[in-house]
Amino acid sequence: MTVRSAADTGCVVVCSGEFDQDTVGLLQVTCDRETAGEKLLVLDVKNVTFADSSFLNTLIRLRNSRPLALAGPLPDQMHRLLDLTGALALFEMHEGGEQQAG
């Protein structure tokens, strides 16, 4: 994961690789530590190769604690996870630099 500041939006956390119950803790800690006080947290998820229900739970917890958007495009597996669980509509999407309703 890398963290960068985006002048207009707040903070962008770039996620890549696999996220499951063994790895989501680092995401939660990073977001809590690095993005405190930011206007918006954007998670760039286009390079996530695997995401399970623990990743989804972390996304929902983050969304419930601050403004959150996902930057994509969403990988196919992650799109299926969000779609099948009905969570896709919970997230604002930023694809290709443009904001889209989730």
N, C-alpha and C positions, 0 to 999 in steps of 0.2 A: 504494500500500500504506500502511496505517496500522497502528500497533502500539499495543496497550493492555494494561495489566496486569489480570489477573483474579485477585482475592484468593485464591480457593480452588484454581484450576486452574493458574495460572502466567501465561503470556503468550499473547495472541491477536494474530495477524497477519491483517489483513483484506486479502484479495486481490481485485482487480477488474480487468476488462479482459482483454486477450489475453496469453497466456504461451507464448512459443516460444524458440528458441535465442538470439534477440537480447534477450530480456527476463528470462529466468530467473536470470541472474547477479545482478540486483538483489535478487531474492527470496532467493537463497542468502546474499548479503552481509548483508541485513537480518536474516535469521534468525540468522546467526552472531553478529552484533554486538549485536542487541537482546535476544536470548533466552538469552544465556549464563547458566548457573546456574539457570534456571527449572525447576520441577518438570515441567511439561508445556507443550509448544508446540501451540497449536491454530491451524490455518489455516482461516480462514473463507473458503470458496470459492464461496459462493452467487452471487456477482456475477462469476465468471470466465466470460467470453464465448467464449474459445477456449483450449484447452490441447493441446499436442502432446507427442511422446515426450520432448522435453527437459524439459518440466514434470514429466512422470511420473518421469523419472530423478532430478530434483531432489527430488521428494517421497520417493522411495525412499532417497536419500542422507540426507535429513533424518530419516526414520524410523529408519534404521540408526544414527544418531548420538545420538538422544535420544528420550524419550517424545513421540509425535506423535499428534494426532487431527485429523480434518477436521470442520469445522462446515458444515452445509448448510442446505437440501437441495442435493444435488449437481446442477449444471446437466446437462441431458440429454447434451450433447456430452462433458462430462467423465465422466459415468457410463458412457457407451459406451466411452470410452478405457480406463477402469479395468476394466470388465467384459470387454472383448475381449482385453485383455492378461493377464487373470487376476489383476490387482493389487488388485481391489476388496476381496478378503478380507484384504489386508495392513493395512488402515487401520481404526482405531476411528472410528466416526462419532458426532458430536453433532448431532442434528437437532432443531430447536425447543427447544434447551436441555437435551434429554435424551440420555444416553449410550446408544449402541446398539453391539452387537458388529458388527465389519466382516467 
